[in-house]
Amino acid sequence: MAAYPVSSLAIGPHGWRQRINFIVAGVLYLYAAAGLGRCSRRHVGPRAVPALVAGVGIGLIGSGVFVTDYAGDLLSEGPDVKKRGLADAAPTRRTRAGQMHDLCGIPVFAGIPIAGLASAAAAVRSGDYRWACYSGGSSMAMVGSLLLFGAAIRGHSRLSGKSGALQRISLATGLGWLTSLSLRGLSR
């Protein structure tokens, strides 16, 4: 399954588990945003940071409500993909739910790096260079792996079959930073 986006886990009879995972994570990030809104700007960053975290929570909830479109044969990831017939190909017509799912991903994949950079800038102003480097580095790593994910999805030959892993790196980096930010807010 690592060749496919995380959202592909929401497809099929057991997809409810991933949908619940998205929704629960989204609710938790909404609570984190509320808590971060009460923290010192010196430790969290500008007021936009909690708002962006709330956007991430709403985006995750939406990703759980709207299921992504089918992305090919999820059970056979082998190199014989070209040998399969047209009947096994992914549908080319996008569904409304799939489009909504993709829209809900925007606050996640754009909001986290923006929040990270805003928090990094605030940390530089307050002299907390370690947090600034971590926040900025996490933002850049998330964006970089997301750009590679996009290239893999578009069929770049060197990234063939690696799109899911690249997306997981992006998500782990971004959500890891959000978790660190939440813990930083708790400790201050």
C-alpha positions in Angstrom: 0.0 0.0 0.0 3.0 2.4 0.3 2.7 3.1 -3.4 -0.6 4.8 -2.9 -1.7 7.9 -1.1 -2.8 7.6 2.5 -6.3 8.5 1.5 -6.6 5.3 -0.5 -7.0 3.4 2.8 -10.4 5.0 3.0 -11.7 3.1 0.0 -13.5 -0.1 0.3 -15.4 -2.1 3.0 -12.7 -1.5 5.6 -12.2 2.2 4.6 -14.3 3.3 7.5 -11.2 2.9 9.7 -9.2 5.4 7.8 -12.2 7.8 7.6 -12.6 7.6 11.4 -8.8 8.1 11.8 -9.0 11.3 9.7 -12.0 12.6 11.7 -10.6 11.9 15.1 -7.2 13.4 14.2 -9.0 16.5 12.9 -11.0 16.9 16.1 -7.8 16.6 18.1 -6.1 19.3 16.0 -9.1 21.6 16.5 -8.6 21.2 20.3 -4.9 21.8 19.8 -5.7 25.0 17.9 -7.9 26.1 20.8 -5.1 25.5 23.3 -2.5 27.2 21.1 -4.7 30.2 20.8 -4.3 30.7 24.6 -0.5 30.4 24.5 2.1 33.1 24.4 2.8 34.5 20.9 6.4 34.3 21.8 6.3 30.5 22.0 3.7 29.7 19.3 4.0 32.5 16.8 1.5 34.9 15.4 -2.3 34.4 15.8 -2.4 33.0 12.3 -0.6 29.8 13.6 -3.6 28.5 15.7 -5.9 29.5 12.9 -3.9 27.5 10.4 -3.9 24.5 12.9 -7.7 24.8 13.1 -7.7 24.7 9.3 -5.7 21.5 9.4 -8.2 20.0 11.8 -11.1 21.0 9.5 -9.3 19.7 6.5 -8.7 16.3 8.2 -12.4 16.1 9.2 -13.4 16.8 5.6 -10.9 14.2 4.3 -12.7 11.7 6.5 -16.2 12.8 5.4 -15.4 12.8 1.6 -13.7 9.7 0.3 -11.0 10.1 -2.3 -11.4 8.7 -5.8 -10.2 5.2 -6.7 -6.5 5.2 -7.6 -6.0 2.0 -9.5 -5.7 -1.6 -8.5 -4.8 -1.4 -4.8 -4.2 -5.1 -4.4 -1.6 -5.6 -7.1 1.3 -3.2 -7.0 3.8 -5.3 -8.9 5.7 -4.2 -12.0 3.1 -6.0 -14.2 0.8 -3.0 -14.1 1.1 -2.5 -17.9 0.0 -6.1 -18.5 -3.4 -5.5 -17.0 -6.3 -4.6 -19.3 -8.2 -1.4 -19.6 -11.0 -2.8 -17.4 -8.6 -2.6 -14.4 -7.5 0.9 -15.0 -8.5 3.7 -12.7 -11.6 5.7 -13.7 -10.7 9.0 -15.4 -13.8 10.8 -14.3 -13.5 12.5 -11.0 -16.3 12.3 -8.5 -17.6 15.2 -6.5 -16.6 13.4 -3.2 -13.1 12.9 -4.6 -12.8 16.6 -5.6 -14.0 17.7 -2.1 -11.5 15.3 -0.5 -8.7 16.9 -2.5 -9.9 20.4 -1.5 -9.9 19.4 2.1 -6.2 18.4 1.8 -5.2 22.0 0.9 -5.3 23.3 4.5 -3.3 20.3 5.6 -0.6 20.4 2.9 -0.4 24.2 2.7 -1.4 25.2 6.2 1.2 23.2 8.1 4.3 24.6 6.2 2.9 28.2 6.4 2.3 27.8 10.1 5.8 26.3 10.5 7.4 29.2 8.8 5.4 31.8 10.8 6.4 30.0 14.0 10.0 30.0 12.8 10.0 33.7 12.1 8.5 34.4 15.6 11.2 32.2 17.2 14.0 34.1 15.4 12.6 37.4 16.7 12.6 36.0 20.3 16.0 34.4 19.9 14.9 30.8 20.0 17.1 29.6 17.1 16.7 25.9 17.8 12.9 26.1 17.5 13.3 28.4 14.4 15.5 25.8 12.7 13.3 22.9 13.6 10.1 24.8 12.4 11.7 26.1 9.2 13.4 22.8 8.5 10.2 20.8 9.0 8.3 23.2 6.7 10.9 22.8 4.0 11.1 19.0 4.3 7.3 18.8 4.1 7.1 21.0 1.0 10.1 19.2 -0.6 8.7 15.7 -0.1 5.2 17.0 -1.2 6.8 18.3 -4.5 8.4 14.9 -5.0 5.1 13.3 -4.3 3.5 15.4 -7.0 6.3 14.5 -9.5 5.8 10.8 -8.7 2.0 11.1 -9.2 2.6 12.7 -12.6 4.8 9.7 -13.6 8.4 10.9 -13.1 10.3 7.7 -14.0 12.8 7.9 -11.1 10.0 8.2 -8.6 7.8 5.5 -10.0 6.0 3.6 -7.2 7.3 5.9 -4.5 4.4 8.4 -4.4 2.8 6.9 -1.3 6.1 6.8 0.6 6.8 10.4 -0.3 3.4 11.6 0.8 3.8 9.7 4.1 7.2 11.5 4.7 5.5 14.8 4.1 2.6 14.0 6.5 4.9 12.5 9.2 7.1 15.6 9.0 4.2 18.1 9.2 2.1 16.3 11.7 5.2 15.6 13.8 5.9 19.4 13.8 2.3 20.1 14.8 2.6 17.6 17.7 5.9 19.3 18.8 4.2 22.7 18.6 1.3 21.4 20.8 3.8 20.0 23.4 5.7 23.3 23.3 2.4 25.1 24.0 1.7 22.8 26.9 5.2 23.2 28.4 5.1 27.0 28.4 
